[in-house]
Amino acid sequence: MGLARLALVVLAGAGLVTLLVIGGRALLSALDTRQTPAAAPSSAAPSTSAQVPTVRIECVADTCPLVTVRVPGGDVLQYRDMSRGEEVSYFDPELDVVLSDAGTVRVSVNGKQRAEGKPGAREAFTVRGR
C-alpha cells in the first residue's frame, strides 16, 4: 500500500509541475506586447485611398529607450525599447506618446514629419487623427 501511495503522490506532483509550466508559458505569450514592424513606405506617392497613421514612430539609433504609446484613459499599445530600423504605426483617433529619448526616433503625425527632438530629452505629447 505504501508504494501505491508514493506513486500517486509522484504522479500528482508531476502533473502539477506540467500544468504550472504550460500555464506560465501561456501567460507570458499573452503578455507579449511586441509589435511587428510596419512595412517600409514606398517611394511612390501615396494613394488617396490609403489610410494615414495617426502616429508613426521609427527608431533611428541602435537602441531607442522606452517608447510609450497609449490611448488616453485606455489601453497601453506600446511600452518598450525599440531597435534600429524598427517602426510602428497606430491609427487610433487620439494617442498619448512619451519618448524617453526624443533624439533617437523619427515621428510622423498624420503623415507629416514632426520636428526632431533633442538627444537625451524626454518628450510627451498627444496626437489626434484627422
N, C-alpha and C positions, 0 to 999 in steps of 0.2 A: 504494500500500500504506500509506503514512503517513496518508492521510486516513481510511481504514477503521479503522485502529487508534485514531486520535483519536476517531472517532465511537463506537467501542466503549467507550473509557475514559469519555467524557462520559455515555453511556447507563448504564454501570455505576455511576458516581458519582450520577446522578440516582436510580437505583433504590435505592442505599444510603441516600441522604437521605430518600427516601419511606418506607423501612422504619423508619428511626430516628424519624421523626415519628409514624408510626402506632403503633409500639411505645411511645413516650413518652406519647402520649395514652391508650393502653390502661392503662399503668401508673398514671398519675395518676387515672384513673377508678376503678381497682381499689383505690387507697389512700384514696379519698374516704370520710370517716367521718361525713359529715353525717347526722343523724337527721331524719326528717320529724317535725314537731311532732305530738304526740298530740292527739286530739280533745278539745275543752273539755268538762269534766264537765257533765252536765245538772243542772238544779235539782231534778229528781225524785229520790226516794230510790233508791239503787242496788238492783238486783235481787240476790237471794241467789245466783243462778247466775253473776253477773258476777265475773270474776277481778280481785282487787285487786292492784295492782302492789306488789312488794317495796319499791321506792322510786320516787317521782315528784318531779321537780325542775322548778320553774318560775322563770324569770328575771323579777324584778320591778323591775330597774334598766334604764337604757338599754343598758348592757353588763355582763354578768356574767363577770368574768375567770376563765379556766381552771377548768372543772368537769371532774373526772375520775371516771369510774365504771369499775370493773373487777371481774372475777370473781377472788377470791383465788387466786393462783398460776396464773392463766389469762389469758384474753383481756381486752384493754382495750376496753371498749364505747364509751367517750367520753373524749376528751382535747382539749377545745377551749373557746373562749369561746362564750357564748350571748347572744342579744339579747332585748330586752323582749318579753314575752308568749310567748316560746318555752318549750315544756315537753317533757320526755322522761320516759318511764316504762320501767321494767325489771322483769321478772318472774322473774329468776333466784333460786334458793333462798338464795344468800348473795352479798353485794356489798360491796366496799370503795368508799367515797366520799370524795373530797377536794375541798373548796371553797376556792379561793384567797381569796375574799371572801364569808364566810358571810352578811353583811348584805344581799347583793344577790339572794339566792334564797329561795324558799319550798319547803320539803322536807316531803313526807309519807312516812311509813314504815308499810307495811301498812295504808294508809288513814287513819292518824292523823297530824295535823299535828305536826311536830317543832318544838320551841322555836326561835324566830328567833335567828340568830347576830348577833354584834356586827359593826357595819360595819368593814371592813378586817381582821377577824380570820380567820385560816386555821383550818379545821376538817377533821378527818379522823376517820371512823368506819366501822364495819362494821354492816351491816343483815342480818337473817335473815328469810326469808319464814315465813309461818305453816305 
